[in-house]
């Protein structure tokens, strides 16, 4: 039985449900898993991944195995697969070309520390508005900007209430498929193998669809009259690394460097 669109609660709620055993399987970001095991959240530090291909290579790496094992050792929950969710870009009612252009910008970000790193390094004023309320907040001017993958900007129609899509590419977002400790323990070895294979197949299929759609969307948005611009990403990255520390989030810089080194 599938319960989409926050029917079982917000992302924090379903992660808690996983811990309580009231939800069997969730699809959720590493940023929320990091609330239980902070080191796994390093993958949400801005400019960790180059692109979707880099993320997929990471999921086959030793550092991925170590981080997912650390999460399982801490929680008992088991990560079976990781899906590319899209590269997070910024939408705004003001033009943005460099980090300092975000100074004082009222910007919605999810209520997770890693998402705050880039906007705060650039001087934006962040607001943790619930995802379901973002469109209205942009429409009525409660916030001037938000950030999400292009596919989400399309699906939630944020382009209707924003003038600019700014390709900041600050986080290569991804979702983990996680099975609760109680459900995983109840499965036979044969069923564990089947669950893992099917979930990884589903993750690969979803990843391919998102990669393909992202390639189309820049032109789609331009055709709708939205201004789509690139930024000086080196300037953004420099500001983040100068003004944000790994330690304040509980991340291990050595893990970040190992991920960045994956070719």
C-alpha positions as CSV (number, residue, x, y, z in Angstrom):
1,X,0.0,0.0,0.0
2,X,1.5,3.3,-1.1
3,X,0.7,6.6,0.7
4,X,2.1,9.5,-1.4
5,X,2.0,13.3,-0.9
6,X,2.5,13.5,2.9
7,X,-0.5,11.2,3.7
8,X,1.6,9.6,6.5
9,X,2.9,13.0,7.6
10,X,5.8,15.3,6.7
11,X,9.2,13.9,6.0
12,X,10.3,14.2,9.6
13,X,7.1,12.3,10.6
14,X,7.7,9.4,8.2
15,X,11.3,9.1,9.4
16,X,10.0,8.9,13.0
17,X,7.4,6.3,11.8
18,X,10.2,4.2,10.5
19,X,12.0,4.4,13.9
20,X,8.7,3.4,15.6
21,X,7.9,0.6,13.2
22,X,4.6,2.2,12.2
23,X,5.8,2.7,8.6
24,X,7.6,-0.2,6.8
25,X,9.3,1.6,3.9
26,X,10.0,5.2,3.2
27,X,11.7,7.2,0.4
28,X,13.5,10.1,2.0
29,X,16.6,12.2,1.8
30,X,19.9,11.7,3.5
31,X,19.4,15.1,5.2
32,X,16.6,13.5,7.3
33,X,18.6,10.3,7.9
34,X,21.3,12.6,9.3
35,X,19.0,13.6,12.2
36,X,19.7,10.1,13.5
37,X,23.2,9.7,12.1
38,X,24.7,13.1,11.2
39,X,27.7,11.9,9.0
40,X,25.4,10.6,6.2
41,X,24.2,14.1,5.7
42,X,27.5,15.2,4.2
43,X,26.1,14.3,0.7
44,X,23.9,17.4,1.1
45,X,26.7,19.8,1.7
46,X,26.7,22.2,-1.3
47,X,28.8,21.4,-4.3
48,X,29.7,17.9,-3.2
49,X,28.6,16.2,-6.4
50,X,29.4,17.3,-9.9
51,X,26.3,15.8,-11.5
52,X,23.9,12.8,-11.4
53,X,26.6,10.5,-12.9
54,X,28.9,11.4,-10.0
55,X,26.1,10.7,-7.5
56,X,25.5,7.2,-9.0
57,X,29.2,6.4,-8.9
58,X,29.2,7.4,-5.2
59,X,26.4,4.8,-4.6
60,X,28.8,2.1,-5.7
61,X,31.7,3.4,-3.6
62,X,33.3,2.4,-0.3
63,X,32.4,5.7,1.4
64,X,28.7,5.0,0.5
65,X,28.9,1.6,2.0
66,X,30.5,3.0,5.2
67,X,27.9,5.8,5.6
68,X,24.9,3.6,5.0
69,X,26.3,1.0,7.4
70,X,26.9,3.7,10.0
71,X,23.2,4.7,9.6
72,X,22.0,1.1,9.9
73,X,24.2,0.5,12.9
74,X,22.7,3.5,14.6
75,X,19.1,3.0,13.7
76,X,18.6,-0.6,12.6
77,X,16.9,0.7,9.5
78,X,18.3,-0.6,6.1
79,X,19.0,1.5,3.0
80,X,18.4,-0.6,-0.1
81,X,18.7,2.0,-2.9
82,X,19.4,5.6,-3.7
83,X,17.5,7.6,-6.4
84,X,18.7,10.8,-8.1
85,X,16.0,13.4,-7.3
86,X,17.4,16.2,-9.4
87,X,19.9,19.0,-9.0
88,X,18.6,21.8,-6.9
89,X,18.3,25.2,-8.5
90,X,17.0,28.6,-7.3
91,X,13.9,30.5,-8.3
92,X,13.5,34.1,-7.5
93,X,11.8,37.4,-8.3
94,X,15.1,39.2,-8.5
95,X,18.0,38.4,-10.9
96,X,20.9,36.5,-9.4
97,X,24.3,36.1,-11.0
98,X,26.7,35.8,-8.0
99,X,26.5,34.8,-4.4
100,X,26.3,38.4,-3.1
101,X,23.2,39.0,-5.2
102,X,21.3,36.9,-2.6
103,X,22.1,39.4,0.2
104,X,18.8,40.0,2.2
105,X,16.7,37.7,-0.1
106,X,13.7,36.2,1.6
107,X,14.1,32.5,0.7
108,X,12.3,29.4,1.6
109,X,14.4,26.3,2.3
110,X,13.5,23.0,3.9
111,X,13.9,22.8,7.7
112,X,17.2,20.9,7.5
113,X,20.6,22.3,8.3
114,X,22.4,21.4,5.1
115,X,19.9,23.2,2.9
116,X,20.7,26.4,4.8
117,X,24.4,26.4,4.0
118,X,24.4,28.0,0.6
119,X,21.7,30.7,1.2
120,X,23.2,31.7,4.5
121,X,26.7,31.9,3.1
122,X,25.3,34.3,0.5
123,X,23.4,36.4,3.0
124,X,19.9,35.3,2.3
125,X,17.2,35.4,5.0
126,X,15.9,31.8,5.1
127,X,12.4,30.7,6.1
128,X,11.5,27.0,6.8
129,X,8.0,27.0,5.2
130,X,6.3,23.6,4.8
131,X,6.6,22.3,1.2
132,X,2.8,22.2,0.7
133,X,2.7,25.9,1.5
134,X,5.5,27.1,-0.8
135,X,3.4,28.1,-3.8
136,X,1.1,30.3,-1.7
137,X,4.1,31.9,0.2
138,X,5.7,32.8,-3.1
139,X,2.4,34.1,-4.5
140,X,1.6,36.4,-1.6
141,X,5.2,37.6,-1.1
142,X,5.9,35.9,2.3
143,X,9.1,34.8,0.6
144,X,10.8,36.0,-2.7
145,X,12.7,32.8,-3.6
146,X,13.0,29.1,-3.1
147,X,15.1,26.2,-4.3
148,X,14.3,22.8,-5.8
149,X,15.1,20.6,-8.7
150,X,13.7,21.7,-12.1
151,X,11.3,18.7,-12.1
152,X,9.8,19.9,-8.8
153,X,9.6,23.5,-10.0
154,X,7.6,22.2,-13.0
155,X,5.4,19.8,-11.0
156,X,4.5,22.3,-8.3
157,X,4.1,25.2,-10.8
158,X,6.5,27.5,-8.9
159,X,7.4,29.1,-12.3
160,X,3.9,30.7,-12.3
161,X,4.8,32.9,-9.3
162,X,8.6,33.5,-10.0
163,X,10.3,35.5,-12.6
164,X,13.7,33.9,-12.6
165,X,15.1,30.4,-12.6
166,X,18.8,30.6,-11.5
167,X,20.9,27.5,-12.2
168,X,22.8,27.5,-8.9
169,X,23.1,23.7,-9.0
170,X,24.1,23.8,-5.3
171,X,22.9,20.3,-4.2
172,X,22.6,17.1,-6.3
173,X,19.6,15.8,-4.5
174,X,18.8,12.2,-3.9
175,X,16.4,10.0,-2.0
176,X,17.1,6.8,-0.1
177,X,14.7,3.8,-0.1
178,X,14.8,2.7,3.6
179,X,13.2,-0.3,5.2
180,X,12.4,-0.2,9.0
181,X,14.5,-2.4,11.3
182,X,11.4,-4.4,12.3
183,X,10.3,-5.1,8.7
184,X,13.9,-5.9,7.5
185,X,14.4,-8.3,10.4
186,X,11.2,-10.1,9.5
187,X,12.3,-10.9,5.9
188,X,14.1,-14.1,4.9
189,X,17.5,-13.8,3.2
190,X,15.8,-14.6,-0.1
191,X,13.2,-11.9,0.4
192,X,15.9,-9.4,1.4
193,X,17.7,-10.1,-1.9
194,X,14.4,-9.7,-3.9
195,X,13.5,-6.4,-2.1
196,X,17.0,-5.0,-2.7
197,X,17.0,-5.9,-6.4
198,X,13.5,-4.6,-7.1
199,X,14.1,-1.3,-5.2
200,X,17.4,-0.7,-7.0
201,X,15.7,-1.4,-10.4
202,X,13.0,1.2,-9.4
203,X,15.7,3.7,-8.4
204,X,17.5,3.3,-11.7
205,X,14.3,3.8,-13.6
206,X,13.3,6.9,-11.7
207,X,16.8,8.3,-12.0
208,X,16.8,7.9,-15.8
209,X,13.4,9.6,-16.1
210,X,14.5,12.6,-14.0
211,X,17.8,13.0,-15.9
212,X,16.0,13.0,-19.2
213,X,13.3,15.5,-18.1
214,X,15.9,17.9,-16.6
215,X,17.6,18.1,-20.0
216,X,14.3,19.3,-21.5
217,X,13.1,21.7,-18.9
218,X,15.5,24.6,-19.4
219,X,14.0,25.2,-22.8
220,X,10.5,24.4,-21.6
221,X,10.8,27.2,-19.0
222,X,12.3,29.6,-21.5
223,X,9.4,28.9,-23.9
224,X,7.0,29.9,-21.0
225,X,8.7,33.3,-20.7
226,X,10.7,32.6,-17.6
227,X,14.3,34.0,-17.5
228,X,16.7,31.1,-17.0
229,X,20.3,32.1,-16.2
230,X,23.6,30.5,-15.2
231,X,25.7,31.7,-12.3
232,X,29.3,32.0,-11.3
233,X,29.3,28.6,-9.5
234,X,32.9,29.0,-8.4
235,X,31.9,32.2,-6.5
236,X,29.1,30.3,-4.7
237,X,31.3,27.4,-3.8
238,X,34.1,29.7,-2.6
239,X,31.7,31.5,-0.2
240,X,30.2,28.3,1.1
241,X,33.6,26.8,1.9
242,X,34.8,30.0,3.5
243,X,31.7,30.6,5.7
244,X,30.3,27.2,6.5
245,X,32.1,24.5,8.5
246,X,31.5,20.7,8.3
247,X,31.7,20.4,12.1
248,X,28.6,22.6,12.7
249,X,26.5,20.0,10.9
250,X,28.2,16.9,12.4
251,X,29.7,16.0,9.0
252,X,33.2,14.5,8.4
253,X,35.3,16.5,6.0
254,X,37.3,13.4,5.1
255,X,34.1,11.8,3.8
256,X,33.3,14.9,1.7
257,X,36.8,14.8,0.3
258,X,36.5,11.1,-0.5
259,X,33.2,11.7,-2.3
260,X,34.6,14.7,-4.3
261,X,37.5,12.5,-5.4
262,X,35.3,9.8,-7.0
263,X,35.9,9.8,-10.8
